[in-house]
Amino acid sequence: MRSEDFFEILVRQHASMLTAYLRSLAFDETLVDDAFQETLITAWRRIDEFDRERPFGPWMRGIARNTLLALARKKRRYKTHLVALLEERVAAQMNHIDARSGDTFAERMETLRDCIASLNEEHRDAVDLVYVRGMDSRTAATAAGLTDETFRKRLYRARLALADCLRTKGAFIDEVSA
């Protein structure tokens, strides 16, 4: 199979995972978009270096992590140490997800969808505004008709409920292995 065809198939299969990974680290849609595009360009240029015997997702996330760190340093929007700490935690979670059964990222994320559906309406709405629609908390608070502090508390409680649900289903790990 030609490298171009191989790359296209892999990108189609992993685009959602890559976007979710970048959003979990960056919180800024412009930075996420920039990092996504730069990651694809870098991966395309280096596709011949990819070991086809190994999983593509972790390889792509490694490129994305380095790309995001480079963009963050360039734009000076995020502290490098904060990004590194977040990346370590998210990488552990993504590796845990990779190890779960399922043929696609979407199938492996079904547990997350189930847990979101089990949230009460206020918590589901908070998660939707921030993680689906990509709003910052201040904009989401305004959209929900709440004060910023009230919305942040609601989102915090939603995250706790999600973590408990995911932990119960074996899809969330509490400790990052050293």
C-alpha positions as CSV (number, residue, x, y, z in Angstrom):
1,M,0.0,0.0,0.0
2,R,1.3,3.4,-0.9
3,S,2.3,5.7,2.0
4,E,-0.3,8.3,1.0
5,D,-3.1,5.8,1.2
6,F,-1.8,4.3,4.4
7,F,-1.6,7.8,6.0
8,E,-5.1,8.8,4.9
9,I,-6.6,5.7,6.4
10,L,-4.8,6.1,9.7
11,V,-5.7,9.8,9.9
12,R,-9.4,9.1,9.3
13,Q,-9.3,6.5,12.0
14,H,-7.5,8.7,14.6
15,A,-8.7,12.2,13.9
16,S,-11.3,12.2,16.7
17,M,-8.9,10.8,19.2
18,L,-6.3,13.4,18.2
19,T,-8.7,16.3,18.5
20,A,-9.9,15.0,21.9
21,Y,-6.3,14.7,23.1
22,L,-5.4,18.2,21.9
23,R,-8.5,19.7,23.5
24,S,-7.7,18.0,26.8
25,L,-4.3,19.8,26.9
26,A,-4.9,23.1,25.2
27,F,-8.4,24.4,26.1
28,D,-8.1,27.0,23.3
29,E,-9.7,26.1,20.0
30,T,-7.3,28.2,17.9
31,L,-4.3,26.5,19.5
32,V,-6.1,23.1,19.1
33,D,-6.7,23.8,15.4
34,D,-3.1,25.0,14.8
35,A,-1.7,22.0,16.7
36,F,-3.9,19.5,14.8
37,Q,-2.8,20.9,11.4
38,E,0.9,21.0,12.4
39,T,0.6,17.5,13.8
40,L,-0.8,16.1,10.5
41,I,1.9,17.9,8.5
42,T,4.7,16.6,10.7
43,A,3.2,13.1,10.7
44,W,2.9,13.2,6.9
45,R,6.5,14.2,6.5
46,R,7.6,11.5,8.9
47,I,5.2,8.6,7.9
48,D,8.1,6.6,6.5
49,E,9.6,6.6,10.0
50,F,6.5,5.1,11.5
51,D,6.9,1.4,12.5
52,R,3.8,-0.3,11.1
53,E,4.1,-3.0,13.7
54,R,3.3,-0.5,16.5
55,P,0.1,1.4,17.2
56,F,-0.5,4.6,15.3
57,G,-2.4,6.5,18.1
58,P,0.5,6.8,20.6
59,W,2.9,7.8,17.8
60,M,0.5,10.5,16.6
61,R,-0.1,11.7,20.2
62,G,3.7,12.0,20.7
63,I,3.9,14.3,17.6
64,A,0.9,16.2,18.8
65,R,2.4,16.7,22.3
66,N,5.7,18.0,20.8
67,T,3.8,20.2,18.4
68,L,1.6,21.7,21.2
69,L,4.6,22.3,23.4
70,A,6.4,24.1,20.5
71,L,3.3,26.2,19.8
72,A,2.8,27.0,23.5
73,R,6.4,28.1,23.8
74,K,6.1,30.2,20.7
75,K,2.8,31.8,21.7
76,R,3.7,32.0,25.4
77,R,0.1,31.2,26.3
78,Y,0.8,28.2,28.5
79,K,3.5,27.5,31.1
80,T,5.6,24.6,29.8
81,H,5.6,22.8,33.2
82,L,1.8,22.9,33.4
83,V,1.4,21.5,29.9
84,A,3.9,18.8,30.7
85,L,2.0,17.8,33.9
86,L,-1.3,17.8,32.0
87,E,0.2,15.8,29.2
88,E,1.5,13.1,31.5
89,R,-1.9,12.7,33.1
90,V,-3.8,12.7,29.8
91,A,-1.2,10.4,28.2
92,A,-1.8,7.8,30.9
93,Q,-5.5,8.0,30.4
94,M,-5.2,7.7,26.6
95,N,-2.9,4.7,27.0
96,H,-5.5,3.2,29.3
97,I,-8.2,3.8,26.6
98,D,-5.9,2.3,23.9
99,A,-5.7,-0.9,26.0
100,R,-9.4,-1.3,26.2
101,S,-11.3,-3.5,23.8
102,G,-12.9,-2.0,20.8
103,D,-12.0,-1.6,17.2
104,T,-12.2,2.2,16.9
105,F,-11.7,5.2,19.1
106,A,-15.4,5.9,18.9
107,E,-16.3,2.4,20.2
108,R,-13.8,2.7,23.0
109,M,-15.3,6.0,24.0
110,E,-18.8,4.5,24.3
111,T,-18.3,4.2,28.0
112,L,-17.7,8.0,28.2
113,R,-20.9,8.7,26.2
114,D,-22.8,6.4,28.6
115,C,-21.4,8.2,31.6
116,I,-22.3,11.6,30.2
117,A,-25.8,10.4,29.5
118,S,-26.1,9.3,33.1
119,L,-25.4,12.9,34.4
120,N,-28.2,15.0,35.5
121,E,-29.3,17.6,33.0
122,E,-27.4,20.6,34.6
123,H,-24.2,18.6,34.6
124,R,-24.7,17.3,31.0
125,D,-25.4,20.9,29.8
126,A,-22.2,22.1,31.5
127,V,-20.1,19.4,29.9
128,D,-21.7,20.1,26.5
129,L,-21.0,23.8,26.7
130,V,-17.3,23.4,27.5
131,Y,-16.2,20.1,26.0
132,V,-18.5,19.8,23.0
133,R,-19.1,23.4,22.0
134,G,-15.6,24.5,23.1
135,M,-16.7,27.5,25.2
136,D,-14.5,28.9,28.0
137,S,-16.2,28.8,31.4
138,R,-17.1,32.5,31.4
139,T,-18.8,32.3,28.0
140,A,-20.5,29.0,29.1
141,A,-21.7,30.6,32.3
142,T,-23.3,33.4,30.4
143,A,-24.9,31.0,28.0
144,A,-26.3,29.0,30.9
145,G,-27.5,32.1,32.7
146,L,-25.3,31.6,35.7
147,T,-22.5,33.5,37.4
148,D,-19.0,32.4,36.5
149,E,-18.4,30.9,40.0
150,T,-21.7,28.9,40.0
151,F,-20.9,27.5,36.6
152,R,-17.4,26.5,37.5
153,K,-18.8,24.7,40.6
154,R,-21.3,22.9,38.4
155,L,-18.7,21.9,35.9
156,Y,-16.4,20.7,38.7
157,R,-19.2,18.5,40.1
158,A,-19.9,17.2,36.6
159,R,-16.3,16.2,36.2
160,L,-16.3,14.4,39.6
161,A,-19.5,12.5,38.6
162,L,-17.9,11.6,35.3
163,A,-14.7,10.4,36.9
164,D,-16.7,8.3,39.4
165,C,-18.8,6.7,36.6
166,L,-15.7,6.0,34.5
167,R,-13.8,4.6,37.5
168,T,-16.8,2.3,38.2
169,K,-16.7,1.0,34.6
170,G,-12.9,0.5,34.7
171,A,-12.3,3.2,32.1
172,F,-10.5,5.7,34.4
173,I,-7.3,5.4,36.3
174,D,-6.5,7.4,39.4
175,E,-2.8,7.1,39.5
176,V,-0.2,8.0,36.9
177,S,2.4,5.3,36.8
178,A,6.0,6.5,37.0
